[in-house]
Amino acid sequence: MIGSIKGVVINKTSEYGIIETSGGVGYRVFMPLPQLNDLTVGKEVRVCTHTAVREDAILLYGFMNQEYYDLFIILIGVSGVGAKVAQGILSAIKPDAFYVAVQSRDLAVLTKLPGIGKKTAERLLLELKDKVGGIGSGDSSAFISSDDGGSESAVGEAVAALNALGYSNSEILPALKKIPNYESLESEEIIKKVLKAFAGRK
C-alpha cells in the first residue's frame, strides 16, 4: 500500500491531480475538492494516500492534511460508504463541521451531503457516535456525550437555531469548545453563550 507521495503536480482536474515523482512516475490521485484547490501545477507537494483496491481498478485517494485523511478512513469503515462517497462528503463539508453534525445528530446536515440518504445518514450516526469523540479537536471534552439523550437534544436544538441565524457548523464548533460543560446546558443558554462568543471576536 502506498502511504504517501511526494512530487510535482503536473496536472489537475475537478476530481484528481497527477503527481510526478522524482523517478518520473506520474500518479493519479483523487482528492476532495478543498484539497485539490490547494494544489498548484508546477509546484512540489506531499500527500497522504489511501490505496483502494477494486475488482476493476486500483485507485489512490490523497489528502493534504491529517484531519481529512483521518475522517476519510473513518467514513470508509461505515457500511455502505465507499471511497468515492467518502471523497464526495469531504468535498462538501469540513471535518470539524461533520463531527458537529454527527455529535448533535443533525440529520438535516448529513442528508444534504452527496450520496447520503436518510438511511445512510442514520447508519452514520449509529456507527460513528462512539468513534468521533475528540477526533479533529485534540480534546474529547469538546464533543457531546452520546450517553445523554437530553444533552444531545439541547445541543442539536442550539446548533439548528444558530444555523437558522446564518452561522455554519464550522463556525459554531470553535465557539462551543470555549464554553465549559456546554453539554449540560439548556439550548437557550448554549445559544446565548455562543452568540456572546461571536460578538467578542468582532
Summary of the structure (lengths in Angstrom):
residues: 202
radius of gyration: 18.7
end to end distance: 47.0
largest distance: 59.2
contacts: 605
relative contact order: 0.09
helix: 47%
strand: 17%
